[in-house]
Amino acid sequence: MSHSDNNLLKALSKPVDVRRLIDKLAFDLDDLEDAAMHQPSLRLKSGRLQVQMMLRKSQLKRELAAIIGKKSIRIRRKHGNSYTATAIKNELGYDSEVRHAQRKLDEAEALEAYAADLTESYKERSMAILNLTKLRASETNSELRAVKNQSEVEAMRKKAHHMRNRLEQEDFEV
């Protein structure tokens, strides 16, 4: 395994504050810049959590398979080759160690699905921040145009008023 792989695995194994990730999903429109600034790191953390849950699920699958394999061999030795695969499977279903390992795997699958939903929520948060930023920029441009147009209209009014005054003065001079 390369040095960069080790560094990446170390980074992936860092704990993730799930409560903080959930709390940070929502943001205030007044803090749009702050939300946009922190979005990439929060998205990476949610992705890191998802990877951790995937790895945990894979580990528990291997553990369950090993337990089932060992117990199946014991059952086969105990009852002989006449014992069917269905009978072995039924006996394994009653084994407390197998049930416990299966329950842990089920929980890991649920947590993996939750982490995937959290990651998807952060993707949607990115899109919302982008859309709101574009909207705010558009509003700012509209306001700037309105102010510019207003100042141009005001300048034209002043010019017209000035011209009117000059014209009135010329009428009096004639």
QUIDARA-V361685 format. One record per pair of residues at least 6 apart in sequence whose ideal C-beta (glycine too) atoms are under 8 Angstrom apart, sorted by sequence separation. I is the first residue (numbers start at 1). J is the second residue. D is the distance in whole Angstrom. If there is no record, write none. Layout:
BEGIN
i = <I & I>
j = <J & J>
d = <D & D>
END
This chain:
BEGIN
i = <92 & 93 & 27 & 28 & 76 & 27 & 75 & 79 & 76 & 75 & 24 & 72 & 75 & 75 & 24 & 72 & 21 & 71 & 21 & 68 & 71 & 21 & 71 & 71 & 17 & 21 & 16 & 16 & 67 & 68 & 18 & 67 & 16 & 16 & 14 & 64 & 67 & 12 & 16 & 11 & 64 & 63 & 64 & 12 & 13 & 12 & 60 & 63 & 64 & 12 & 60 & 61 & 60 & 57 & 60 & 57 & 56 & 57 & 57 & 53 & 56 & 57 & 56 & 53 & 54 & 53 & 53 & 50 & 53 & 52 & 50 & 49 & 50 & 50 & 46 & 49 & 50 & 49 & 46 & 47 & 46 & 46 & 43 & 46 & 43 & 42 & 43 & 43 & 39 & 42 & 43 & 39 & 39 & 35 & 39 & 36 & 35 & 22 & 25 & 21 & 25 & 32 & 36 & 27 & 18 & 25 & 32 & 21 & 32 & 27 & 29 & 32>
j = <98 & 99 & 34 & 35 & 83 & 35 & 83 & 87 & 88 & 88 & 38 & 88 & 91 & 92 & 42 & 92 & 42 & 92 & 45 & 92 & 95 & 46 & 97 & 98 & 45 & 49 & 45 & 46 & 97 & 98 & 49 & 98 & 48 & 49 & 48 & 98 & 101 & 48 & 52 & 48 & 101 & 101 & 102 & 51 & 52 & 52 & 101 & 104 & 105 & 55 & 104 & 105 & 105 & 105 & 108 & 108 & 108 & 109 & 111 & 108 & 111 & 112 & 112 & 111 & 112 & 112 & 114 & 112 & 115 & 115 & 115 & 115 & 116 & 118 & 115 & 118 & 119 & 119 & 118 & 119 & 119 & 121 & 119 & 122 & 122 & 122 & 123 & 125 & 122 & 125 & 126 & 125 & 126 & 125 & 129 & 129 & 129 & 118 & 121 & 118 & 122 & 129 & 133 & 125 & 118 & 125 & 132 & 122 & 133 & 129 & 132 & 136>
d = <5 & 8 & 8 & 8 & 6 & 4 & 7 & 8 & 7 & 5 & 7 & 5 & 6 & 7 & 6 & 7 & 6 & 6 & 6 & 6 & 6 & 6 & 7 & 6 & 8 & 7 & 5 & 8 & 6 & 6 & 7 & 6 & 6 & 4 & 7 & 7 & 5 & 6 & 7 & 7 & 4 & 6 & 6 & 5 & 7 & 7 & 7 & 8 & 5 & 8 & 5 & 6 & 4 & 7 & 5 & 4 & 5 & 6 & 8 & 7 & 7 & 5 & 8 & 5 & 6 & 4 & 8 & 7 & 4 & 8 & 4 & 5 & 6 & 7 & 7 & 7 & 5 & 8 & 5 & 6 & 5 & 8 & 8 & 5 & 5 & 6 & 7 & 8 & 8 & 8 & 7 & 7 & 6 & 8 & 6 & 5 & 6 & 7 & 6 & 6 & 7 & 7 & 6 & 8 & 8 & 6 & 6 & 8 & 7 & 8 & 7 & 7>
END
